[in-house]
Amino acid sequence: MATDEEIKNEFKRSGFILVEEDEILKRCVTLCINYSLKPSDLVSSWELYHLNRQLLDQTVKKDDMDGFVLHLQNEQKESIMRVEEAGLHLYSNRDVDMLLDGVQEDTEEIVTTPTNKSQRLHPDPFDSISRSRDYGYSTGKSVGHVTPFGSRIEKFVVKFNVGNVAAHAENGNNNDVENSEDDIIKRVQTSQRCSLKFNGSGPEPGCRFMYDRTEDRFSALEYRIVRHADAFAASGLYEEQVDPAVASQRSIFAVGMICCDGEGHLNDKSILLQSSAERTSGQRVPVDLKRLDQFSIFPGQVVGIEGQNPSGHYLTASKLLDSVPLTRTVDVDLPPAKRQILDQEVLVPAEESCQKSEVSFIIASGPFTTSDNLLFEPLNELLAYAKRKPPQLLVLLGPFVDSEHPEIKKGAVDATFNEIFQVEVLRKLQDYVEFMGSEVRVVLVPSIRDANHDFIFPQPPFDIHIPDLEHQMTSLSNPGTFEANQVKVSCCTVDVLKQLSGEEMSKNPSGVPTDRMSRLASHLLRQRSFYPLYPPPESLPYDSSLAPKALQISSIPDILLLPSDMRYFVKILSLGEEEDAAKCVCVNPGRLAKGEGAGTFVELTYKGGPESMHASIISI
């Protein structure tokens, strides 16, 4: 019989700390007795549970024990199933297709078998288990297997709210799950269909990529430096720009790109400034930022620096400008005639030519299935929630068929990646749109982790052509921008926040609180780029021939979607002076599925401006 001391020593040997020691040990002894486990077997099962749940700290908490018990139960069930299912064949969708195409051997008990897609009845929209049984792509588990996601206790829990949304999140449309049959008979309709306009600056499906040359890479960097230099000059707020590598006894103003003197991370001794090769020497000069009380820099950032370089070998900065003048409507790259027209529109006082109206979103980011199967249960639950509380616009951010999924990486699926995408994603979205009517719209944004799509960044949209639904289901490039009821929304599915977090070097006055996530997200707007970091990591398939136009942010969006592995948030970013500050709502919805467990999504209502915006981050 296992004792408290034996279990405690096993956890200690594996590097785990027991938070509430007495209660946890007492429960672990009970588990060893009930499941006939040795202390070493129990701790091994905990290590597997710890890895699958992607828990960060090496502690064992009382709150995690309920989930651990379910994990042990599932292990016991799987061991029994492996014995019982020896010699049995697990049917897949291909087996079903062959049976439907062939002659049935026994048809006496079969009443009807609809084979036409138009004859399919809508199943219960709130029963994700029944929907997930259609296609279980060779996960090696029984179709009736109860997954950790399906056995979770808390569902659709509001993590936090921004704005006065408590009553909105609680009441919704007053459609309870218990009344799902009435919802099928009497379908819930959204108040009004939103307008949708896409900005076509990204690559198109079937575009030519990965043919960028050294010249393209140089031109992309030079293009960014020159654009920023022109924006600084056009503002009229700064001195004439000079070459930072030329010795000068007076204070100078130079524009260039932050670089690292080596392959490691930035530090006080490795900061370089590379100026434009077209307008200056293009040389790199070391920069000293010790005189500055506050700054935030990273490789690839284009900045303006005021300082002195008396020797020509070292630029000592007295002021660093990491933001170029950026407005909501005027783009410095537009032709002069077009720019003049827009300037006239800006001067119109309160009455804008295009009044922003209210628009409601549900925003979710992949993966859309848990790591232990390909049943896409989180996606089913999300669509069930969207049917009960329908938004005007459902925005789904990739990955959809995640190349990092264990089953995908092992090649243990009996269908192509495109077949999985068509059946598990598009077909379910098609059912959702047909069920809800013409008022709802769906936007899909791909990810470089999508196994069924082009592995390139910037990334073209999915090539989706569904008859009669093309106006309701559309795909956007990655990154991309669209307007819904004149509300401008930009999004990028590359985890730029996480990558910036690893490369950023910052300094802040002591005692002054800072919001690091807001600062990281603001870098994109300040740099006018969806991906300002350079050089990119080796894992990012960056194409310099497509980047200059596709990654450019010409004007501040109303909403910026940046899905990330970092903690979910909804924040209001402010750029510029207090009175004339331009504001943008930045959203990281988190991941809909996290390991074997549930993730989060965002429900957002935008009413003309960030001040009247309502948002809730909800656990699926």
C-alpha positions as CSV (number, residue, x, y, z in Angstrom):
1,M,0.0,0.0,0.0
2,A,1.3,3.4,-0.9
3,T,2.1,5.8,1.9
4,D,2.2,9.6,2.1
5,E,5.9,9.7,2.4
6,E,6.5,7.5,-0.7
7,I,4.2,9.7,-2.8
8,K,5.8,12.8,-1.5
9,N,9.3,11.6,-2.3
10,E,8.3,10.5,-5.9
11,F,6.9,14.0,-6.6
12,K,10.0,15.6,-5.1
13,R,12.2,13.3,-7.2
14,S,10.4,14.5,-10.4
15,G,10.8,18.2,-9.4
16,F,7.2,18.9,-8.3
17,I,6.2,21.0,-5.2
18,L,3.0,20.2,-3.3
19,V,1.1,23.4,-2.5
20,E,-1.5,22.0,-0.1
21,E,0.5,19.0,0.9
22,D,-1.7,17.2,3.4
23,E,-4.9,17.3,1.3
24,I,-3.1,16.4,-1.9
25,L,-1.3,13.4,-0.4
26,K,-4.5,12.1,1.2
27,R,-6.2,12.2,-2.2
28,C,-3.2,10.6,-4.0
29,V,-3.2,7.7,-1.5
30,T,-6.9,7.1,-2.3
31,L,-6.1,7.2,-6.1
32,C,-3.4,4.7,-5.7
33,I,-5.8,2.3,-3.9
34,N,-8.7,2.8,-6.3
35,Y,-6.6,2.4,-9.5
36,S,-4.0,-0.1,-8.2
37,L,-1.2,2.3,-8.8
38,K,2.3,2.5,-7.4
39,P,3.6,5.9,-6.3
40,S,5.9,6.0,-9.3
41,D,3.1,5.1,-11.7
42,L,0.9,7.9,-10.1
43,V,3.6,10.5,-10.5
44,S,4.3,9.4,-14.1
45,S,0.6,9.9,-14.9
46,W,0.8,13.3,-13.3
47,E,3.8,14.3,-15.5
48,L,1.9,13.3,-18.6
49,Y,-1.2,15.2,-17.4
50,H,1.1,18.2,-16.6
51,L,2.6,18.2,-20.1
52,N,-0.8,17.8,-21.9
53,R,-2.3,20.6,-20.0
54,Q,0.8,22.8,-20.7
55,L,0.9,23.9,-17.1
56,L,3.7,26.5,-16.6
57,D,4.8,26.0,-13.0
58,Q,6.2,22.8,-11.4
59,T,3.6,22.7,-8.6
60,V,0.8,20.3,-7.7
61,K,-2.3,22.2,-6.7
62,K,-5.6,21.1,-5.2
63,D,-7.5,22.7,-8.0
64,D,-5.8,20.5,-10.6
65,M,-6.7,17.2,-8.9
66,D,-10.2,17.0,-10.4
67,G,-8.8,17.2,-13.9
68,F,-6.1,14.7,-13.0
69,V,-8.8,12.2,-11.8
70,L,-10.5,12.5,-15.2
71,H,-7.1,11.9,-16.8
72,L,-6.6,8.7,-14.8
73,Q,-10.1,7.5,-15.7
74,N,-9.5,8.0,-19.4
75,E,-6.2,6.1,-19.1
76,Q,-8.1,3.2,-17.5
77,K,-10.8,3.3,-20.2
78,E,-8.2,3.3,-23.0
79,S,-6.3,0.3,-21.5
80,I,-9.6,-1.6,-21.4
81,M,-10.5,-0.5,-25.0
82,R,-7.2,-1.7,-26.3
83,V,-7.9,-5.1,-25.0
84,E,-11.5,-5.2,-26.2
85,E,-10.9,-3.7,-29.6
86,A,-8.1,-6.1,-30.6
87,G,-8.9,-7.3,-34.1
88,L,-11.6,-4.8,-34.7
89,H,-11.7,-2.3,-37.5
90,L,-12.3,1.4,-36.7
91,Y,-14.4,2.8,-39.5
92,S,-13.5,6.2,-41.1
93,N,-15.3,8.5,-43.4
94,R,-13.8,6.7,-46.4
95,D,-15.4,3.4,-45.2
96,V,-18.7,5.1,-44.9
97,D,-18.5,6.6,-48.4
98,M,-17.8,3.2,-49.8
99,L,-20.8,1.7,-48.0
100,L,-23.0,4.5,-49.2
101,D,-21.8,4.1,-52.8
102,G,-22.2,0.3,-52.7
103,V,-25.2,-2.0,-52.3
104,Q,-26.5,-2.5,-48.7
105,E,-26.4,-6.1,-47.6
106,D,-29.1,-5.7,-45.0
107,T,-31.6,-2.9,-45.7
108,E,-34.7,-4.3,-43.8
109,E,-34.0,-2.2,-40.7
110,I,-33.0,0.9,-42.6
111,V,-35.9,3.4,-43.1
112,T,-34.2,6.1,-45.1
113,T,-30.6,7.1,-45.9
114,P,-30.4,10.6,-47.3
115,T,-27.5,10.9,-49.7
116,N,-28.2,14.3,-51.1
117,K,-26.6,17.2,-49.2
118,S,-29.7,19.2,-49.5
119,Q,-31.7,16.5,-47.7
120,R,-29.5,16.7,-44.6
121,L,-31.4,17.7,-41.5
122,H,-29.9,20.3,-39.1
123,P,-28.8,18.5,-36.0
124,D,-29.1,19.9,-32.5
125,P,-26.8,23.0,-32.7
126,F,-25.9,22.6,-29.0
127,D,-24.9,19.0,-29.1
128,S,-21.2,19.1,-30.0
129,I,-20.7,15.5,-29.2
130,S,-23.0,14.3,-31.9
131,R,-21.4,16.6,-34.4
132,S,-17.9,15.5,-33.5
133,R,-18.6,11.8,-34.2
134,D,-19.0,12.3,-37.9
135,Y,-15.3,12.3,-38.8
136,G,-12.8,11.0,-36.2
137,Y,-9.7,11.0,-38.2
138,S,-7.8,7.9,-37.0
139,T,-7.0,9.2,-33.5
140,G,-6.9,5.6,-32.3
141,K,-9.7,6.2,-29.8
142,S,-13.2,4.9,-29.8
143,V,-15.9,7.1,-31.3
144,G,-17.7,7.1,-28.0
145,H,-14.6,8.1,-26.0
146,V,-15.2,10.9,-23.5
147,T,-12.5,13.5,-24.1
148,P,-11.1,15.8,-21.4
149,F,-12.6,18.7,-23.3
150,G,-16.1,17.1,-23.5
151,S,-16.0,16.2,-19.8
152,R,-15.1,19.7,-18.6
153,I,-17.4,21.2,-15.9
154,E,-17.3,24.9,-16.5
155,K,-18.5,26.2,-19.9
156,F,-18.6,29.7,-21.4
157,V,-17.2,31.4,-18.3
158,V,-16.6,35.1,-18.7
159,K,-12.9,35.7,-17.8
160,F,-13.2,39.5,-17.8
161,N,-15.1,42.4,-19.4
162,V,-14.1,45.6,-21.0
163,G,-17.0,48.2,-20.8
164,N,-20.5,47.6,-19.4
165,V,-21.0,44.1,-20.7
166,A,-21.8,42.1,-17.6
167,A,-25.5,42.0,-18.3
168,H,-24.9,41.6,-22.0
169,A,-22.7,38.5,-21.5
170,E,-25.2,37.0,-19.0
171,N,-28.4,37.6,-20.9
172,G,-27.4,37.6,-24.5
173,N,-30.5,36.9,-26.6
174,N,-32.3,35.1,-23.7
175,N,-32.0,31.8,-25.5
176,D,-31.1,29.1,-23.0
177,V,-29.5,25.8,-24.0
178,E,-32.5,23.9,-22.7
179,N,-34.7,25.5,-25.4
180,S,-32.5,24.3,-28.3
181,E,-35.4,22.6,-30.0
182,D,-37.3,25.8,-30.1
183,D,-34.2,27.5,-31.5
184,I,-34.1,25.1,-34.4
185,I,-37.8,25.7,-35.2
186,K,-37.6,29.4,-34.6
187,R,-34.2,30.5,-35.8
188,V,-32.5,33.4,-34.0
189,Q,-31.7,36.2,-36.4
190,T,-29.2,39.0,-36.0
191,S,-30.6,42.6,-35.9
192,Q,-29.0,43.7,-39.2
193,R,-26.6,42.4,-41.8
194,C,-23.3,44.4,-41.7
195,S,-21.5,45.7,-44.8
196,L,-18.2,44.2,-45.6
197,K,-15.3,45.6,-47.7
198,F,-11.9,44.0,-48.2
199,N,-8.6,45.9,-48.8
200,G,-6.7,43.9,-51.4
201,S,-3.1,44.7,-50.5
202,G,-2.1,41.1,-49.8
203,P,-1.0,38.3,-52.2
204,E,-3.6,36.5,-54.2
205,P,-4.3,32.8,-54.2
206,G,-1.9,31.0,-56.5
207,C,0.7,33.8,-56.3
208,R,4.4,33.1,-57.0
209,F,6.5,33.0,-53.8
210,M,9.8,32.1,-52.3
211,Y,11.6,33.5,-55.3
212,D,12.8,36.6,-53.4
213,R,16.4,37.7,-54.2
214,T,19.0,39.5,-52.2
215,E,18.0,42.6,-54.1
216,D,14.4,42.2,-52.9
217,R,15.5,41.9,-49.3
218,F,17.6,45.0,-49.5
219,S,14.8,46.9,-51.3
220,A,12.3,46.0,-48.6
221,L,14.5,47.3,-45.8
222,E,15.4,50.4,-47.8
223,Y,11.8,51.1,-48.6
224,R,10.9,51.1,-44.9
225,I,13.7,53.5,-43.9
226,V,12.9,55.9,-46.7
227,R,9.1,55.9,-45.9
228,H,9.8,56.8,-42.3
229,A,12.3,59.4,-43.3
230,D,9.8,61.0,-45.6
231,A,7.2,60.9,-42.9
232,F,9.5,62.7,-40.4
233,A,10.4,65.3,-43.0
234,A,6.8,65.9,-44.0
235,S,5.8,66.6,-40.4
236,G,8.0,69.6,-40.3
237,L,8.7,69.0,-36.6
238,Y,12.4,67.9,-36.9
239,E,15.7,69.1,-38.3
240,E,17.1,68.2,-41.6
241,Q,18.2,64.6,-41.7
242,V,21.9,63.9,-42.0
243,D,24.2,60.9,-42.2
244,P,24.7,59.6,-38.7
245,A,28.1,58.1,-39.6
246,V,29.6,61.6,-40.5
247,A,31.4,63.4,-37.7
248,S,29.7,66.6,-36.5
249,Q,30.2,68.9,-33.5
250,R,26.6,70.0,-33.5
251,S,23.4,68.1,-32.6
252,I,22.1,66.1,-35.6
253,F,18.9,64.3,-36.5
254,A,19.1,60.9,-38.3
255,V,16.7,58.2,-39.3
256,G,17.7,54.6,-39.5
257,M,17.0,51.0,-38.6
258,I,18.0,49.4,-35.3
259,C,20.3,46.5,-35.8
260,C,22.2,44.1,-33.5
261,D,26.0,43.8,-33.6
262,G,26.0,40.0,-33.5
263,E,23.6,37.1,-33.5
264,G,22.4,37.4,-29.9
265,H,19.9,39.7,-28.3
266,L,20.3,43.5,-28.1
267,N,22.2,44.9,-25.2
268,D,23.9,48.3,-24.3
269,K,27.0,47.4,-26.3
270,S,25.4,45.9,-29.4
271,I,23.0,48.6,-30.7
272,L,23.6,49.8,-34.2
273,L,21.8,52.3,-36.4
274,Q,21.7,51.6,-40.2
275,S,20.8,54.6,-42.3
276,S,19.4,54.7,-45.9
277,A,21.8,53.6,-48.6
278,E,20.0,55.8,-51.1
279,R,20.1,59.1,-49.3
280,T,23.2,58.6,-47.0
281,S,26.2,56.3,-46.8
282,G,24.1,53.4,-45.5
283,Q,26.7,52.6,-43.0
284,R,26.0,51.2,-39.5
285,V,27.1,53.3,-36.6
286,P,27.1,52.2,-32.9
287,V,24.5,54.0,-30.7
288,D,24.7,54.9,-27.0
289,L,21.3,55.2,-25.2
290,K,22.6,55.7,-21.7
291,R,21.4,59.3,-21.5
292,L,17.8,58.3,-22.2
293,D,15.5,57.6,-19.2
294,Q,13.0,55.6,-21.3
295,F,13.1,53.7,-24.6
296,S,11.9,50.5,-26.2
297,I,13.8,49.1,-29.2
298,F,14.1,45.9,-31.2
299,P,16.0,44.8,-34.3
300,G,14.2,46.1,-37.5
301,Q,12.7,49.1,-35.7
302,V,13.0,52.3,-37.7
303,V,13.6,55.3,-35.4
304,G,14.6,58.9,-35.5
305,I,17.5,59.9,-33.2
306,E,18.7,63.3,-32.1
307,G,22.2,63.3,-30.7
308,Q,25.9,64.0,-31.3
309,N,28.7,62.1,-33.1
310,P,31.8,64.2,-32.8
311,S,34.2,61.4,-33.8
312,G,32.1,59.8,-36.5
313,H,32.3,56.4,-34.8
314,Y,29.7,56.6,-32.0
315,L,26.3,58.3,-31.9
316,T,25.3,59.4,-28.5
317,A,21.5,59.8,-28.4
318,S,19.7,62.6,-26.5
319,K,16.3,61.8,-27.9
320,L,14.8,58.7,-29.6
321,L,11.6,58.8,-31.7
322,D,10.0,55.4,-32.3
323,S,6.8,56.7,-33.9
324,V,6.2,58.4,-37.2
325,P,3.3,60.8,-37.6
326,L,0.4,58.5,-38.4
327,T,-3.2,59.5,-39.1
328,R,-6.4,57.6,-39.6
329,T,-7.1,58.5,-43.2
330,V,-4.1,60.2,-44.9
331,D,-1.4,57.9,-46.3
332,V,1.8,59.5,-47.3
333,D,2.3,57.0,-50.1
334,L,-0.9,58.1,-51.9
335,P,-0.5,60.3,-55.1
336,P,-0.7,64.1,-54.3
337,A,-4.1,64.5,-55.9
338,K,-5.6,61.7,-54.0
339,R,-3.9,62.8,-50.8
340,Q,-5.4,66.3,-51.2
341,I,-8.9,64.9,-51.5
342,L,-8.5,63.0,-48.3
343,D,-7.0,66.0,-46.5
344,Q,-10.2,67.9,-47.4
345,E,-12.3,65.1,-45.9
346,V,-10.3,65.3,-42.7
347,L,-10.9,69.0,-42.3
348,V,-14.7,68.3,-42.2
349,P,-15.6,68.8,-38.5
350,A,-17.8,66.3,-36.6
351,E,-20.0,65.2,-39.5
352,E,-17.9,62.5,-41.2
353,S,-18.6,61.3,-44.7
354,C,-18.9,57.7,-43.6
355,Q,-20.5,57.3,-40.2
356,K,-19.4,54.2,-38.3
357,S,-22.4,52.1,-37.1
358,E,-22.6,49.4,-34.5
359,V,-21.2,46.0,-35.4
360,S,-20.9,42.8,-33.3
361,F,-18.1,40.3,-33.5
362,I,-17.2,36.8,-32.2
363,I,-13.5,36.4,-32.6
364,A,-11.7,33.1,-32.2
365,S,-8.2,31.9,-33.0
366,G,-7.0,28.3,-33.7
367,P,-6.2,25.6,-33.0
368,F,-9.8,24.6,-33.2
369,T,-9.4,21.1,-32.0
370,T,-7.6,19.7,-28.9
371,S,-4.2,18.0,-29.1
372,D,-5.6,14.6,-28.2
373,N,-7.9,14.2,-31.2
374,L,-9.2,15.7,-34.5
375,L,-12.8,15.9,-33.5
376,F,-12.9,19.7,-33.6
377,E,-15.0,19.9,-30.4
378,P,-14.0,23.5,-29.5
379,L,-15.2,24.6,-33.0
380,N,-18.5,22.8,-32.6
381,E,-19.0,24.5,-29.2
382,L,-18.1,27.9,-30.6
383,L,-20.6,27.5,-33.4
384,A,-23.3,26.4,-30.9
385,Y,-22.6,29.5,-28.9
386,A,-22.8,31.7,-32.0
387,K,-26.2,30.2,-32.9
388,R,-27.5,31.0,-29.4
389,K,-26.0,34.5,-29.4
390,P,-25.5,35.3,-33.1
391,P,-23.0,38.1,-34.0
392,Q,-23.1,40.0,-37.2
393,L,-19.6,38.9,-38.0
394,L,-17.8,35.7,-37.0
395,V,-14.0,36.1,-37.4
396,L,-12.0,32.9,-37.3
397,L,-8.2,33.2,-37.3
398,G,-6.0,30.2,-38.1
399,P,-4.5,27.7,-37.7
400,F,-7.5,25.4,-38.7
401,V,-5.6,22.2,-39.7
402,D,-2.7,22.8,-37.3
403,S,0.7,21.5,-38.6
404,E,1.8,21.3,-34.9
405,H,-1.0,18.9,-33.9
406,P,0.5,15.6,-32.8
407,E,-1.7,13.5,-35.2
408,I,-0.8,15.8,-38.1
409,K,3.0,15.7,-37.3
410,K,3.0,11.9,-37.1
411,G,1.0,11.6,-40.3
412,A,-1.5,9.4,-38.5
413,V,-4.6,10.6,-40.4
414,D,-6.5,8.8,-43.1
415,A,-7.4,11.9,-45.1
416,T,-5.6,14.7,-46.8
417,F,-5.2,18.0,-45.0
418,N,-7.5,19.7,-47.5
419,E,-10.2,17.0,-46.9
420,I,-10.0,17.7,-43.1
421,F,-10.3,21.4,-43.8
422,Q,-13.3,20.9,-46.1
423,V,-15.2,18.5,-43.8
424,E,-14.4,19.7,-40.3
425,V,-14.2,23.4,-40.9
426,L,-15.9,24.6,-44.2
427,R,-18.8,22.1,-44.0
428,K,-19.6,23.1,-40.4
429,L,-19.4,26.8,-41.2
430,Q,-21.6,26.2,-44.2
431,D,-24.2,24.5,-42.0
432,Y,-23.9,27.4,-39.6
433,V,-24.5,30.1,-42.2
434,E,-27.4,28.2,-43.8
435,F,-29.0,27.7,-40.4
436,M,-28.6,31.3,-39.4
437,G,-29.7,33.0,-42.6
438,S,-28.3,35.8,-44.7
439,E,-27.7,38.2,-41.8
440,V,-24.5,36.5,-40.5
441,R,-21.1,36.6,-42.2
442,V,-18.0,34.6,-41.6
443,V,-14.4,35.8,-42.3
444,L,-11.5,33.2,-42.2
445,V,-7.8,34.3,-41.9
446,P,-5.2,31.6,-42.6
447,S,-2.0,30.9,-40.6
448,I,1.4,29.7,-41.6
449,R,0.7,26.7,-39.3
450,D,-2.2,25.6,-41.6
451,A,-1.0,22.3,-43.1
452,N,-3.5,22.7,-46.0
453,H,-2.3,26.1,-47.1
454,D,0.8,27.9,-48.6
455,F,3.7,28.1,-46.1
456,I,4.6,31.7,-46.8
457,F,4.4,35.1,-45.1
458,P,2.7,37.3,-46.2
459,Q,0.1,34.7,-47.0
460,P,-2.7,34.6,-49.6
461,P,-6.3,33.9,-48.5
462,F,-7.9,30.5,-48.7
463,D,-9.4,29.8,-52.1
464,I,-13.0,29.3,-51.0
465,H,-15.8,29.0,-53.5
466,I,-19.1,27.8,-52.1
467,P,-22.1,28.4,-54.4
468,D,-24.7,30.8,-53.2
469,L,-22.6,31.6,-50.0
470,E,-19.6,33.5,-51.4
471,H,-21.0,36.7,-50.1
472,Q,-21.3,35.3,-46.6
473,M,-18.2,33.2,-46.2
474,T,-15.0,34.9,-47.3
475,S,-11.3,34.6,-46.6
476,L,-8.7,37.3,-46.0
477,S,-5.0,37.4,-46.6
478,N,-2.5,37.1,-43.7
479,P,-2.1,39.9,-42.7
480,G,-5.2,41.6,-43.9
481,T,-7.6,44.4,-43.4
482,F,-11.4,44.7,-43.9
483,E,-14.2,47.2,-43.1
484,A,-17.4,46.1,-41.4
485,N,-20.0,48.9,-41.3
486,Q,-17.1,51.4,-41.9
487,V,-15.3,49.9,-38.8
488,K,-11.7,49.2,-40.0
489,V,-10.3,45.8,-38.7
490,S,-6.8,44.6,-39.3
491,C,-5.4,41.2,-38.3
492,C,-2.2,39.1,-38.4
493,T,-2.1,35.5,-37.3
494,V,1.7,35.3,-37.0
495,D,2.5,35.5,-33.2
496,V,4.4,38.8,-33.6
497,L,3.7,39.7,-30.0
498,K,5.6,36.7,-28.7
499,Q,8.5,37.2,-31.1
500,L,8.8,40.9,-30.2
501,S,8.7,40.0,-26.5
502,G,11.8,37.9,-27.0
503,E,13.7,40.5,-28.9
504,E,12.7,43.8,-27.3
505,M,15.1,45.8,-25.1
506,S,13.5,48.5,-22.9
507,K,14.2,50.9,-20.1
508,N,11.6,52.6,-18.0
509,P,11.8,55.1,-15.1
510,S,12.0,53.4,-11.8
511,G,8.7,53.3,-9.9
512,V,6.6,54.0,-13.0
513,P,4.2,51.1,-13.8
514,T,4.1,50.0,-17.5
515,D,1.8,47.9,-19.6
516,R,4.2,45.6,-21.5
517,M,1.5,44.0,-23.8
518,S,0.2,47.4,-24.8
519,R,3.7,48.6,-25.6
520,L,4.4,45.5,-27.7
521,A,1.2,45.9,-29.6
522,S,1.8,49.6,-30.1
523,H,5.0,48.9,-31.9
524,L,3.1,47.6,-35.0
525,L,1.1,50.9,-35.2
526,R,4.2,53.1,-34.5
527,Q,6.2,51.3,-37.2
528,R,3.3,51.1,-39.7
529,S,4.0,47.5,-40.2
530,F,2.2,44.2,-39.3
531,Y,5.7,42.6,-38.8
532,P,8.3,45.3,-38.0
533,L,10.9,42.7,-36.6
534,Y,14.0,42.1,-38.7
535,P,15.6,39.7,-39.2
536,P,12.7,37.3,-38.7
537,P,13.2,33.9,-37.0
538,E,14.2,30.9,-39.1
539,S,10.7,29.4,-38.5
540,L,9.0,32.2,-40.3
541,P,8.8,31.8,-44.1
542,Y,9.3,35.5,-44.8
543,D,9.2,36.6,-48.4
544,S,10.8,40.0,-49.0
545,S,9.3,40.3,-52.5
546,L,5.7,40.2,-51.1
547,A,6.4,42.1,-47.8
548,P,6.6,45.8,-48.7
549,K,3.0,46.3,-49.6
550,A,1.3,43.4,-47.8
551,L,2.8,44.2,-44.4
552,Q,2.3,48.0,-44.6
553,I,-0.3,49.6,-42.2
554,S,-1.3,52.8,-44.0
555,S,-3.7,54.1,-41.4
556,I,-4.6,53.2,-37.8
557,P,-7.4,50.6,-37.7
558,D,-10.3,50.8,-35.3
559,I,-9.7,47.2,-34.2
560,L,-6.4,45.3,-34.4
561,L,-6.5,41.5,-34.0
562,L,-3.2,39.9,-32.9
563,P,-3.7,36.2,-31.8
564,S,-0.9,35.0,-29.6
565,D,0.2,32.2,-27.3
566,M,0.7,34.9,-24.7
567,R,-2.2,35.7,-22.2
568,Y,-5.4,36.9,-23.8
569,F,-6.3,40.6,-23.5
570,V,-8.5,43.5,-24.9
571,K,-6.7,46.8,-24.7
572,I,-7.2,50.3,-26.0
573,L,-4.0,51.6,-27.6
574,S,-3.4,55.4,-27.8
575,L,-0.9,57.0,-30.1
576,G,-0.1,60.7,-30.2
577,E,-0.8,63.6,-27.9
578,E,-3.6,63.3,-25.4
579,E,-6.0,65.7,-27.2
580,D,-5.3,64.5,-30.7
581,A,-4.5,60.9,-29.8
582,A,-5.6,58.2,-32.2
583,K,-7.1,55.2,-30.4
584,C,-7.3,51.5,-31.5
585,V,-8.8,48.5,-29.8
586,C,-6.2,45.7,-29.8
587,V,-7.5,42.1,-29.2
588,N,-5.7,38.9,-28.4
589,P,-8.5,36.3,-28.1
590,G,-6.1,33.6,-26.9
591,R,-6.3,30.1,-28.4
592,L,-9.7,28.3,-28.7
593,A,-8.0,25.0,-27.7
594,K,-5.1,24.7,-25.3
595,G,-3.6,21.2,-25.3
596,E,-6.4,18.9,-24.3
597,G,-8.3,21.6,-22.5
598,A,-10.5,24.6,-23.4
599,G,-9.3,28.0,-24.4
600,T,-10.9,31.4,-24.9
601,F,-12.6,33.6,-27.5
602,V,-13.8,37.2,-27.6
603,E,-17.3,38.6,-28.0
604,L,-17.0,42.3,-29.0
605,T,-19.5,45.0,-29.9
606,Y,-18.1,48.2,-31.4
607,K,-20.3,51.3,-31.3
608,G,-18.6,54.1,-33.2
609,G,-15.5,54.3,-31.0
610,P,-13.3,52.6,-28.4
611,E,-15.0,54.5,-25.6
612,S,-18.3,52.8,-26.3
613,M,-16.8,49.4,-27.1
614,H,-18.0,46.4,-25.2
615,A,-15.9,43.2,-25.0
616,S,-15.9,39.9,-23.1
617,I,-13.2,37.3,-23.1
618,I,-15.0,34.0,-22.6
619,S,-13.6,30.5,-21.8
620,I,-15.1,27.9,-24.2
